[in-house]
Amino acid sequence: MAEVERVWVDGRLLGPAEPAVSALDHGISVGDGAFEALKVVDGVAFAMGRHLVRFRRTLTGLGLSGFSEDRLREGIETVLGGSPIPFGRLRYVVTAGRGPLGSARLDAPLTYIVAAATVEHPDASGSLVTAPWTRNERAATAGLKTTSYADNVIALAYATDRGAVEAVFANTRDELCECTGSNVFVVRDGVAITPPLASGALAGVTRELTLEWAREAGVPVREEPVPMSHARDADEVFITSTTKDVLPIHAWDDRSYAAPGPLTARLVSLFAERAASSMDP
Ligand SMILES: Cc1ncc(COP(=O)(O)O)c(C=O)c1O
């Protein structure tokens, strides 16, 4: 697949390697920014409305004001314009703009960055490893999609080194939480169970759609705390995320699962059907 990479920063379309942001941008110096990642299919971004709702929540959680949706949309239209990206990822970031050399903020204009690139289609299933680090459900940034993502970078590298697609975090209560860039579901006795948002997990757009569409189709789903001690003791496991949609899991540490198991298979097709019927559900 030909690699397409488009980058727009503060009103300018740039080459992917062109310098664009101040070295003193607070997003770079301390990770003071919000972001979203959306799936792109045939040049169209999926679930724009829901991603924007979450994005605004992150900006509020960070205490960043002055966001212009029109400015962001200008960037999105620019990177998605031209020849349609068949399957890819759109990523937008808004940072606090120029900052001092510390954690305080200057009252500077926000920085807007929008990028799109082709990505590979996911494999039919993947494996998980348990991360040796925890998610802090009481952190100031819990549930926010901020550019302070180094915890996820480290844990994903840990998973990749072990041949896994994702690393699973427990929270400080030793309950199942989420992965580095995906939510997690375990299937027990015919019910798909995912940790509630109080676990510290990000409110994944794919998780939300999976829960809504499952309920509408009469597929049993529940949000409830899952003690880590028996999280892997499930009949089926799957993860959800932008670009992976509903991804069956065939192994988690030393446990193996049918992938897809029957309930996961139902949700994989339900998600595909519903997503094909509307790009902004
Ligand atoms: C930490 C984390 N959890 C879960 C998800 C899944 O969310 P979504 O379905 O919106 O992609 C993401 C998305 O990247 C994430 O970063």
The ligand as an ORCA input file, in Angstrom:
! r2SCAN-3c Opt
* xyz 0 1
  C      -5.785      4.684     26.511
  C      -6.804      4.356     25.475
  N      -7.808      3.529     25.794
  C      -8.749      3.189     24.894
  C      -8.698      3.658     23.606
  C      -9.756      3.242     22.609
  O     -10.550      4.354     22.249
  P     -11.207      4.510     20.821
  O     -12.151      3.380     20.656
  O     -11.889      5.831     20.877
  O     -10.108      4.463     19.823
  C      -7.681      4.548     23.230
  C      -7.616      5.069     21.863
  O      -6.576      5.317     21.337
  C      -6.711      4.915     24.196
  O      -5.717      5.747     23.881
*
